[in-house]
């Protein structure tokens, strides 16, 4: 029931995921609004768990936690907690999603804070960046844990055998960066990951690292800038064609299929959703503007995360640290 185009596009995306065999789908929300959108599919194909309440997009996270049991988002998270579902996908209020998941599922033992991991289409392949907005202020040890979680995700879901982990800084030299970055780099050096050092903003999309670590403030700025840049360049190309000569228009017409594929590759719909890593359950944060294609792909991400046991791989990485602290 959450998202700018809910419930229509959410249900349509779920139907696409069902038809592609991505898993057994459960829709949580108002049955009266959902059932007419299921195009004749029966309860044995897509189940509806009826909940009338929902978390609004501007709901404060603390209130969302208090009313969770009366909302579609809270009940969906409870399904994962109670073992009735292997993963939960939501395009609703991301702050509320994080708060409810944190309270209901808790964190994986040894993980201090969960992080939102976003996948970028890099020049040499997909790139995982975390945190993309869950924690605007971070301690160095949290950043080290982000690197470990991102490495486990890249290895499990993106099938990168030995993911290279880098940390965002204002220079490649190890002496560059604020105190937080310098201390986190030292911790990552000693962590069970393939740490390659500092990565500048200009190098992120060129594949200098497979996993990019940063705090949620910087990460969210990078994410929103990247989304805006894609829209900006698309508009620049449209303006160039509109004001160009007949030869420009003919060239653009010939290039249209390739341009569409290129911008589709760069769009958030292609990746569907961002995993919330660190909580003790598979949670996928879909974009608020998610359409049916994005929801289908978010379900694919959720299915892969469950099948590849990302939670178990993160536990295996942090277990030595937990044992050492004990």
C-alpha positions as CSV (number, residue, x, y, z in Angstrom):
1,X,0.0,0.0,0.0
2,X,3.1,2.3,0.1
3,X,4.6,4.2,-2.8
4,X,3.6,7.0,-5.2
5,X,1.7,4.6,-7.5
6,X,0.2,2.2,-4.9
7,X,-1.6,-0.1,-5.0
8,X,-2.0,-0.3,-8.8
9,X,1.7,-0.6,-9.8
10,X,2.6,-2.6,-6.7
11,X,0.0,-5.2,-7.6
12,X,0.9,-5.2,-11.3
13,X,4.6,-5.7,-10.4
14,X,3.7,-8.6,-8.1
15,X,1.8,-10.3,-10.8
16,X,4.8,-10.0,-13.2
17,X,7.0,-11.5,-10.4
18,X,4.5,-14.3,-9.9
19,X,4.4,-15.1,-13.7
20,X,8.2,-15.1,-13.8
21,X,8.3,-17.6,-11.0
22,X,10.3,-15.4,-8.6
23,X,8.6,-16.8,-5.5
24,X,5.3,-17.2,-3.7
25,X,3.8,-13.7,-3.5
26,X,1.9,-12.3,-0.6
27,X,0.2,-8.9,-0.9
28,X,-0.4,-7.1,2.4
29,X,-3.0,-4.4,2.5
30,X,-6.6,-3.5,2.0
31,X,-8.3,-6.5,0.3
32,X,-11.1,-4.3,-1.2
33,X,-8.5,-2.3,-3.1
34,X,-6.2,-5.1,-4.0
35,X,-8.5,-7.9,-5.1
36,X,-10.0,-6.2,-8.1
37,X,-6.4,-5.6,-9.5
38,X,-5.4,-9.3,-9.4
39,X,-6.9,-10.0,-12.9
40,X,-8.7,-13.2,-11.8
41,X,-5.7,-14.8,-10.0
42,X,-6.9,-16.9,-7.1
43,X,-5.8,-17.0,-3.5
44,X,-3.8,-20.1,-4.2
45,X,-1.7,-18.0,-6.7
46,X,-1.3,-14.7,-4.8
47,X,-2.4,-14.5,-1.2
48,X,-3.8,-11.3,0.3
49,X,-3.2,-10.6,4.0
50,X,-5.9,-8.0,4.8
51,X,-4.9,-4.9,6.8
52,X,-6.8,-1.6,6.4
53,X,-4.2,0.7,8.0
54,X,-1.1,2.0,6.3
55,X,2.0,4.1,7.0
56,X,1.8,7.5,5.2
57,X,4.9,8.7,3.4
58,X,5.3,11.5,5.9
59,X,4.7,9.4,9.0
60,X,7.4,9.9,11.7
61,X,9.3,6.6,12.2
62,X,8.7,6.5,15.9
63,X,4.9,6.7,15.4
64,X,5.1,4.1,12.6
65,X,6.6,1.7,15.1
66,X,3.9,2.3,17.6
67,X,1.1,1.6,15.1
68,X,2.9,-1.1,13.2
69,X,0.5,-3.9,13.9
70,X,-2.3,-1.9,12.4
71,X,-0.5,-1.1,9.1
72,X,0.4,-3.0,6.0
73,X,4.1,-2.3,6.4
74,X,4.2,-3.5,10.0
75,X,2.3,-6.7,9.2
76,X,4.5,-7.4,6.2
77,X,7.6,-7.2,8.4
78,X,5.9,-9.4,11.0
79,X,5.5,-12.1,8.3
80,X,9.3,-12.3,8.0
81,X,9.8,-12.2,11.8
82,X,7.3,-15.0,12.2
83,X,8.7,-17.2,9.4
84,X,5.7,-16.8,7.1
85,X,7.7,-15.0,4.5
86,X,11.4,-15.1,3.5
87,X,11.6,-11.5,2.5
88,X,9.6,-8.2,2.5
89,X,9.5,-5.6,-0.2
90,X,8.1,-2.1,0.3
91,X,8.1,1.1,-1.8
92,X,6.6,3.1,1.1
93,X,8.1,5.3,3.8
94,X,11.8,4.1,4.0
95,X,12.4,5.7,7.4
96,X,9.4,3.9,8.8
97,X,10.5,0.6,7.1
98,X,13.9,0.9,8.7
99,X,12.5,1.7,12.2
100,X,10.0,-1.2,12.1
101,X,12.5,-3.7,10.7
102,X,15.0,-2.7,13.4
103,X,12.5,-3.1,16.2
104,X,10.8,-6.3,14.9
105,X,13.7,-8.1,13.4
106,X,16.6,-6.7,15.4
107,X,20.1,-6.7,13.9
108,X,22.4,-9.6,13.1
109,X,24.5,-10.3,16.2
110,X,27.7,-8.3,15.9
111,X,26.2,-5.6,13.6
112,X,25.8,-2.3,15.2
113,X,23.7,-0.5,12.6
114,X,21.9,-1.7,9.4
115,X,22.7,0.0,6.1
116,X,20.8,0.6,2.9
117,X,22.8,-0.9,0.0
118,X,22.3,0.6,-3.5
119,X,23.5,-1.0,-6.7
120,X,24.9,1.3,-9.4
121,X,25.5,0.3,-13.1
122,X,29.3,0.7,-13.2
123,X,31.4,0.7,-16.3
124,X,32.9,-2.7,-15.4
125,X,29.9,-4.1,-13.8
126,X,27.5,-3.5,-10.9
127,X,28.7,-1.6,-7.8
128,X,27.3,-1.8,-4.3
129,X,27.3,1.4,-2.3
130,X,26.3,1.6,1.4
131,X,25.1,3.3,3.4
132,X,22.6,5.1,1.1
133,X,20.7,6.9,3.8
134,X,20.0,4.9,6.9
135,X,22.7,6.4,9.1
136,X,23.7,10.1,8.5
137,X,26.3,10.0,11.3
138,X,28.5,7.0,11.6
139,X,31.3,5.7,13.8
140,X,34.4,4.2,12.0
141,X,33.5,0.7,13.2
142,X,30.1,0.9,11.6
143,X,31.7,1.8,8.3
144,X,33.9,-1.3,8.7
145,X,30.8,-3.4,9.2
146,X,29.2,-1.8,6.1
147,X,32.2,-3.0,4.1
148,X,31.8,-6.5,5.4
149,X,28.1,-6.6,4.7
150,X,28.5,-5.1,1.2
151,X,31.2,-7.7,0.4
152,X,29.0,-10.5,1.5
153,X,26.1,-9.1,-0.7
154,X,28.4,-8.6,-3.7
155,X,29.8,-12.1,-3.5
156,X,26.4,-13.8,-2.9
157,X,24.0,-11.8,-5.2
158,X,26.2,-10.2,-7.7
159,X,28.4,-13.2,-8.0
160,X,31.7,-11.3,-7.7
161,X,34.2,-13.8,-6.4
162,X,36.5,-11.5,-4.5
163,X,34.8,-8.1,-4.2
164,X,37.1,-5.1,-3.9
165,X,36.0,-2.8,-1.1
166,X,36.8,0.9,-1.1
167,X,35.9,3.9,1.1
168,X,34.7,7.3,-0.3
169,X,37.2,10.0,0.4
170,X,38.5,13.3,-0.9
171,X,41.7,11.8,-2.2
172,X,43.3,8.5,-3.1
173,X,46.1,8.8,-0.5
174,X,45.5,7.0,2.8
175,X,46.3,10.3,4.6
176,X,43.3,11.9,2.9
177,X,39.8,12.1,4.5
178,X,38.3,13.2,7.7
179,X,39.1,11.4,11.0
180,X,36.1,9.1,10.5
181,X,37.3,7.9,7.1
182,X,41.0,7.5,8.2
183,X,40.0,5.4,11.2
184,X,37.5,3.4,9.2
185,X,40.1,2.7,6.5
186,X,42.5,1.3,9.2
187,X,39.7,-1.0,10.5
188,X,38.8,-2.2,7.0
189,X,42.5,-3.0,6.4
190,X,42.3,-5.5,9.2
191,X,38.8,-6.8,8.4
192,X,38.1,-10.0,6.4
193,X,37.5,-8.2,3.2
194,X,39.5,-7.2,0.1
195,X,40.1,-3.6,1.0
196,X,41.6,-1.5,-1.8
197,X,41.7,1.9,-0.1
198,X,40.2,5.3,-0.8
199,X,38.0,6.0,-3.8
200,X,37.2,9.5,-5.0
201,X,33.8,10.4,-6.2
202,X,34.9,10.7,-9.9
203,X,36.1,7.1,-9.8
204,X,33.0,5.3,-8.3
205,X,31.3,4.5,-11.6
206,X,34.5,3.5,-13.3
207,X,34.8,0.4,-11.1
208,X,37.7,1.2,-8.9
209,X,36.0,-0.9,-6.3
210,X,33.0,-3.3,-6.3
211,X,31.8,-2.2,-2.9
212,X,31.8,1.5,-1.9
213,X,31.6,2.4,1.8
214,X,30.4,5.8,3.1
215,X,28.1,7.2,5.7
216,X,24.4,7.7,4.9
217,X,24.7,11.4,4.5
218,X,27.3,11.3,1.8
219,X,25.8,8.1,0.3
220,X,22.4,9.6,-0.1
221,X,23.8,12.7,-1.7
222,X,25.7,10.5,-4.2
223,X,22.6,8.5,-4.9
224,X,20.3,11.5,-5.5
225,X,23.0,13.2,-7.6
226,X,23.3,10.1,-9.8
227,X,19.6,9.9,-10.3
228,X,19.4,13.6,-11.2
229,X,22.4,13.3,-13.6
230,X,20.6,10.5,-15.6
231,X,17.5,12.7,-15.9
232,X,19.6,15.7,-16.7
233,X,21.5,14.1,-19.6
234,X,18.3,12.6,-21.0
235,X,16.8,16.1,-21.1
236,X,20.0,17.5,-22.7
237,X,19.8,15.0,-25.5
238,X,16.1,15.7,-26.0
239,X,16.8,19.5,-26.2
240,X,19.6,18.9,-28.6
241,X,17.3,16.9,-30.9
242,X,14.5,19.4,-30.7
243,X,16.7,22.3,-31.7
244,X,18.9,20.4,-34.1
245,X,19.0,20.1,-37.9
246,X,17.1,17.5,-39.9
247,X,20.3,15.4,-39.9
248,X,20.4,15.5,-36.1
249,X,16.8,14.4,-36.0
250,X,17.4,11.6,-38.4
251,X,20.5,10.5,-36.4
252,X,18.5,10.6,-33.2
253,X,15.8,8.5,-34.8
254,X,18.3,5.9,-35.8
255,X,19.9,5.9,-32.3
256,X,16.6,5.8,-30.4
257,X,16.6,2.0,-29.6
258,X,20.1,2.2,-28.3
259,X,19.5,5.3,-26.3
260,X,16.4,3.8,-24.7
261,X,18.4,0.7,-23.8
262,X,21.2,2.9,-22.3
263,X,18.9,5.0,-20.2
264,X,17.0,1.9,-19.1
265,X,20.3,0.4,-17.9
266,X,21.0,3.5,-15.9
267,X,17.5,3.8,-14.4
268,X,16.6,2.6,-10.8
269,X,13.9,0.4,-12.3
270,X,16.5,-2.0,-13.6
271,X,17.8,-2.8,-10.1
272,X,14.4,-2.6,-8.4
273,X,15.2,-2.2,-4.8
274,X,18.0,-1.6,-2.2
275,X,18.6,-4.3,0.4
276,X,18.5,-3.2,4.0
277,X,21.6,-5.1,5.2
278,X,22.3,-5.8,8.9
279,X,18.8,-6.5,10.1
280,X,17.9,-10.1,10.9
281,X,15.6,-10.6,7.9
282,X,15.6,-9.9,4.2
283,X,14.2,-6.4,3.6
284,X,14.2,-4.7,0.2
285,X,13.6,-0.9,0.0
286,X,12.0,-0.1,-3.3
287,X,12.0,3.5,-4.8
288,X,9.0,5.6,-3.8
289,X,8.3,6.1,-7.5
290,X,8.6,2.4,-8.3
291,X,6.5,1.2,-11.3
292,X,5.5,-2.4,-12.0
293,X,8.9,-3.2,-13.6
294,X,10.8,-1.8,-10.6
295,X,8.6,-3.8,-8.2
296,X,9.1,-7.0,-10.2
297,X,12.9,-6.5,-10.1
298,X,12.7,-5.7,-6.4
299,X,11.0,-9.1,-5.9
300,X,13.9,-10.6,-7.9
301,X,16.4,-9.0,-5.6
302,X,14.4,-10.3,-2.5
303,X,14.3,-13.8,-4.0
304,X,18.0,-13.8,-4.7
305,X,18.9,-12.5,-1.2
306,X,16.9,-15.3,0.4
307,X,18.1,-18.1,-2.0
308,X,21.7,-17.1,-1.6
309,X,21.4,-16.8,2.2
310,X,23.0,-13.3,2.4
311,X,22.1,-13.2,6.1
312,X,24.1,-16.4,6.8
313,X,27.1,-15.1,4.9
314,X,27.1,-11.8,6.8
315,X,26.8,-13.8,10.1
316,X,29.8,-15.9,9.0
317,X,31.9,-12.8,8.4
318,X,31.1,-11.0,11.7
319,X,31.2,-14.2,13.9
320,X,35.0,-13.9,14.5
321,X,34.5,-10.3,15.6
322,X,31.7,-11.3,17.9
323,X,33.8,-14.1,19.4
324,X,36.8,-11.8,19.8
325,X,34.7,-9.2,21.7
326,X,33.2,-12.0,23.9
